[in-house]
Amino acid sequence: MGRAVSVEQSNDNFTTADDWFISGFRVYFDPNHKKIVQRKTDNTIGVFERTVLPSVPRDGTRWITMLPGFPDGSYGYAKVDQQLGAGSNPRLYIEYIGQGDSDKPKKYPYSTVERADLVEAQWKSHGIKKTVLVTFDYSSIVMLELLQRQKERLAKGIQFPRIEHVLAINGGLFADGHTHPYTTTPLLKTRFGKMGSSMAQKSDLVFDMMLKPLYSKEYRASKLAKREMRETEKAIRLNKGTSFMSNAAGFVDEHKQNEKRWDLYSIYVDYCQDQGITFHLVGSEKDPFEYKQIQLARERLGAYYPSVKIETIPGGHLSTAEQANKIAEMIQALARKGANGQPTRSWTDIDQPRQYQ
């Protein structure tokens, strides 16, 4: 089911976009029935996923679900993935429709809700009942929808799927905290933004203008950042993918329209606190997109420490590149936690993933 790609293996442990996508799979998602199916039909959409299973399973393991950012997608985690290595925890990297090696259907109703539908379909397909959830950028809003659904299911006596701990990095936590400069995401929604996205499919100059704000000035001056930018652009351009940047740029508006349903404070106080679900909320010092969110988190959730840990780290918005090692350490720390902070179950108690042919 995988897409044939020309593999450009690196000799210096640098993960290229081709390296990343050839190491995963394409599966079929039925958006009408909200499930992963075995065969491609006229109603299915191909989505990329990548799983990493521990070579030597040990006690204290659990699934880690990695939700992608905008617009870099799952490839944005490539450096974090290197730092995590094989580890002792199975990891699932999800790629939303429209990003990376997932299909880019025309006139598709891109939304936070459909992204949450895909995540839950992947969990069900892999038999994942409990997970640590890692979100970057706009996936924090998907996290809010997933937790709201979890709360509603529990009220009906349905316990799974269950998010046990959350690491949310540089995301929109509160609807009144978004601070995207007009020349970035807001502009992408306009006619000019659509034109720019289309031009970025072929023009490195135009694409660079869009991606440079994701990095801190100090980091983007490095040779490594320039190399990473080229590979990130390659990942986004797959299957004429730059159009996604414009087509899916309405997530901030969605958050504001669903402010009551996706209110982190209410979700935490009314549900997560009693359930022992912990949060690690992270913001970058030089993030031009969501710099107000961590300030609001401290004001509204700071009193709930240590169940809610709030941290600022150096660098720009794309901290998955600039602070990959630090983020990997955060993920490992959460993976070692159990429900309510107790030791986790053993590997043999965890539902096993699909076996691919």
C-alpha positions in Angstrom: 0.0 0.0 0.0 3.0 2.3 0.2 3.9 5.0 -2.3 7.0 4.4 -4.4 9.6 7.1 -3.6 13.1 7.7 -4.6 15.1 7.0 -1.4 17.8 9.5 -0.7 19.6 7.9 2.2 21.7 10.2 4.3 25.2 9.3 5.4 25.1 11.6 8.4 22.1 10.4 10.2 19.9 13.1 8.7 16.4 12.0 8.0 15.2 13.2 4.6 11.6 13.4 3.6 12.0 10.4 1.4 13.6 8.5 4.4 10.6 9.4 6.5 7.8 8.4 4.1 9.3 5.2 2.9 9.5 4.0 6.6 5.7 4.3 6.9 2.5 3.0 5.3 -0.5 4.3 3.5 -3.8 3.0 4.8 -7.4 3.7 3.7 -9.7 5.9 5.7 -13.5 5.9 5.1 -14.6 9.4 6.3 -18.3 8.5 6.0 -18.0 5.6 8.5 -15.1 7.1 10.3 -12.9 4.0 10.2 -9.8 2.5 8.6 -10.7 -0.2 6.1 -8.7 -2.9 4.4 -9.4 -2.1 0.7 -9.4 1.1 -1.3 -12.8 2.2 -2.7 -14.3 5.2 -4.3 -15.2 6.4 -0.8 -11.8 6.0 0.9 -8.9 8.4 1.3 -5.3 7.2 1.5 -3.6 8.4 4.7 0.0 8.0 5.7 0.9 6.6 9.1 4.2 5.5 10.7 4.6 3.2 13.7 7.7 2.5 15.7 7.6 -0.6 17.9 10.2 -1.3 20.6 12.8 -3.9 19.7 13.0 -5.1 23.3 9.6 -4.5 25.0 9.9 -3.8 28.7 7.6 -3.2 31.6 6.3 0.3 31.9 5.4 0.7 28.2 2.4 2.4 26.6 1.4 3.8 23.2 2.5 7.4 22.3 0.3 9.1 19.7 2.1 11.9 17.8 -0.2 14.5 16.1 1.4 16.7 13.4 1.7 20.4 13.1 0.8 22.9 10.4 2.1 22.9 7.7 5.0 20.5 8.2 3.0 17.5 9.1 4.4 14.3 10.5 7.8 14.9 9.0 8.2 17.7 11.5 8.8 15.0 14.1 11.8 13.5 12.3 14.5 14.9 14.6 12.4 14.1 17.7 11.9 10.5 16.4 15.7 10.1 16.0 16.2 11.2 19.6 13.6 8.8 20.9 15.1 5.9 18.9 13.6 2.5 19.2 12.8 3.1 22.9 10.5 0.9 24.9 7.2 2.6 23.9 5.2 1.9 20.7 4.7 5.2 18.8 2.1 6.1 16.2 2.7 9.1 13.9 -0.5 10.3 12.3 -0.6 12.3 9.1 -3.8 14.2 8.5 -5.6 14.2 5.2 -4.0 16.9 3.0 -0.5 16.7 4.5 2.7 14.7 3.7 2.0 11.5 1.9 -1.7 11.5 2.7 -4.1 12.2 -0.2 -5.1 15.8 -1.0 -8.7 15.5 -2.2 -10.1 18.5 -3.9 -13.0 20.3 -2.1 -12.5 18.2 1.0 -14.1 19.7 4.2 -10.9 20.1 6.2 -11.6 20.7 9.8 -10.7 19.9 13.4 -13.5 17.5 13.7 -12.5 15.4 10.7 -8.9 15.3 12.0 -10.2 14.0 15.3 -12.3 11.4 13.4 -9.1 10.1 11.7 -7.2 9.9 15.0 -9.9 7.8 16.6 -10.1 5.6 13.6 -6.4 5.0 13.8 -6.7 4.2 17.5 -9.4 1.7 16.8 -7.5 0.2 13.9 -4.5 -0.4 16.1 -6.4 -1.5 19.1 -5.1 1.4 21.2 -7.2 1.9 24.3 -4.9 4.2 26.3 -2.3 6.6 25.1 0.0 9.5 25.8 -0.9 12.3 23.3 1.7 14.6 21.9 0.5 17.6 19.9 2.3 20.3 18.0 0.8 23.5 16.7 -2.8 23.2 15.5 -3.2 19.6 16.8 -3.7 21.1 20.2 -7.3 22.0 19.0 -7.7 18.4 17.9 -6.6 17.4 21.4 -9.4 19.5 22.9 -12.0 17.9 20.6 -10.7 14.4 21.5 -10.8 15.1 25.3 -14.3 16.5 25.0 -15.5 13.4 23.2 -13.7 11.3 25.9 -15.6 13.2 28.6 -18.9 12.6 26.8 -18.3 8.9 26.3 -17.4 8.4 30.0 -20.7 10.0 30.9 -22.3 7.1 29.0 -20.1 4.5 30.7 -17.7 4.1 27.7 -14.1 4.2 29.0 -12.0 3.9 25.9 -10.2 5.2 23.9 -8.6 7.2 26.7 -5.9 9.9 26.6 -3.9 9.6 29.9 -1.4 12.4 29.5 -0.8 15.3 27.2 2.2 17.1 25.9 1.0 20.2 23.9 3.7 22.2 22.2 3.3 25.7 20.7 -0.4 25.2 20.2 -3.7 27.1 20.5 -4.9 26.3 24.0 -7.4 29.1 24.4 -9.6 30.6 21.7 -8.9 34.2 22.9 -5.1 33.6 22.9 -4.3 33.3 19.2 -1.8 35.9 18.0 -1.0 34.8 14.4 0.4 37.8 12.5 -1.8 38.7 9.5 0.9 37.9 7.0 0.9 34.3 8.1 -2.1 32.0 8.7 -4.8 34.7 8.3 -3.4 35.7 4.9 -3.4 32.1 3.7 -7.2 32.2 3.9 -7.5 35.0 1.3 -7.3 35.0 -2.4 -3.7 36.2 -2.2 -2.9 33.4 0.2 -4.3 30.8 -2.2 -2.1 32.4 -4.9 1.0 32.3 -2.7 0.3 28.6 -1.7 0.0 27.7 -5.4 3.3 29.5 -6.2 5.1 27.8 -3.3 4.5 24.5 -5.1 7.4 25.4 -7.5 9.1 28.4 -6.1 11.6 27.9 -3.3 11.8 31.7 -2.9 8.1 32.0 -2.1 8.1 28.9 0.1 11.1 30.1 2.0 9.2 33.4 2.8 6.4 31.2 4.3 8.6 28.9 6.3 11.2 31.2 7.7 9.0 32.7 10.4 8.7 29.2 11.8 12.3 29.3 12.9 14.1 31.7 15.3 16.4 34.1 13.5 19.5 32.5 15.1 18.5 29.0 14.0 17.4 29.7 10.5 20.8 31.2 9.7 22.5 27.8 10.2 23.3 25.4 7.4 21.3 22.7 9.2 18.1 24.8 9.2 18.5 25.5 5.5 18.8 21.8 4.8 15.8 21.1 7.0 13.8 23.7 5.2 14.4 22.1 1.8 13.3 18.7 3.1 10.2 20.2 4.9 9.2 21.8 1.7 9.6 18.5 -0.1 7.3 16.8 2.4 4.7 19.5 2.1 4.9 19.6 -1.7 4.1 15.9 -2.1 1.1 15.4 -4.5 0.7 19.2 -5.0 0.4 19.6 -1.3 1.0 23.3 -0.9 -2.7 24.0 -1.6 -3.4 22.5 1.9 -1.8 25.5 3.5 -4.6 27.7 2.2 -7.4 25.1 2.2 -6.9 24.2 5.9 -6.0 27.7 7.3 -9.3 28.2 9.0 -8.5 26.3 12.3 -8.2 29.5 14.4 -11.7 30.6 13.2 -12.9 27.1 14.1 -11.5 27.4 17.6 -13.2 30.7 18.1 -16.5 29.4 16.8 -16.3 26.4 19.2 -14.9 28.3 22.1 -17.2 26.8 24.7 -16.7 23.2 23.5 -13.0 23.5 23.1 -12.2 25.4 26.3 -9.2 23.9 28.0 -9.9 25.3 31.4 -13.4 23.8 31.5 -12.2 20.5 30.1 -9.5 20.2 32.7 -11.5 21.3 35.7 -14.7 19.5 34.9 -13.1 16.3 33.6 -9.3 15.8 33.4 -8.6 16.8 37.1 -10.8 14.0 38.4 -9.5 11.5 35.9 -5.9 12.1 36.7 -5.0 13.3 33.2 -1.9 15.4 33.4 -0.8 18.1 31.0 2.6 19.4 30.0 2.1 22.7 28.2 5.1 24.1 26.3 5.7 27.3 24.5 8.7 28.7 22.7 10.3 32.0 23.8 10.4 33.4 20.3 7.2 31.9 18.9 5.4 34.6 16.8 2.3 32.6 16.3 1.1 31.5 19.8 3.2 33.5 22.2 0.2 34.5 24.4 -1.0 30.9 25.1 1.5 30.0 27.7 0.8 33.3 29.6 -2.9 32.5 29.6 -2.2 28.9 30.7 -0.2 30.2 33.7 -3.0 32.6 34.6 -5.8 30.0 34.2 -4.2 26.7 35.0 -1.1 27.5 37.0 -2.8 26.8 40.3 -3.1 23.1 39.3 0.6 22.4 39.2 2.0 19.7 39.3 -0.8 18.0 37.4 -0.5 20.9 34.9 3.1 21.7 34.1 3.7 24.8 32.1 7.1 25.5 30.5 8.8 27.9 28.1 11.8 26.7 26.1 14.3 28.6 23.9 13.9 29.1 20.1 11.2 29.8 17.6 7.9 28.1 16.7 9.4 25.0 15.1 10.7 23.6 18.3 10.5 20.1 17.0 13.5 21.0 15.0 15.3 23.5 17.3 14.7 21.6 20.6 14.3 18.0 19.4 16.3 16.6 22.3 14.4 18.5 24.9 11.0 17.5 23.5 12.1 13.8 23.3 13.0 14.0 27.0 9.5 15.4 27.8 7.9 12.6 25.8 9.9 9.9 27.6 9.0 11.4 31.0 5.3 11.3 30.2 5.6 7.8 28.8 6.9 6.6 32.1 3.9 7.9 34.0 0.9 5.7 34.6 -2.7 6.6 35.2 -2.8 9.0 38.1 1.0 9.0 38.2 1.3 5.3 39.1 3.6 2.8 37.3 2.3 1.8 33.8 1.1 -1.6 32.7 3.5 -4.2 31.2 3.9 -4.6 27.4 1.9 -7.8 27.4 -1.2 -5.9 28.6 -1.1 -3.5 25.7 -3.2 -4.3 22.6 -1.0 -5.2 19.8 -1.0 -3.2 16.5 -2.0 -4.4 13.1 0.4 -6.7 11.3 1.2 -5.4 7.8 1.8 -7.8 4.9 
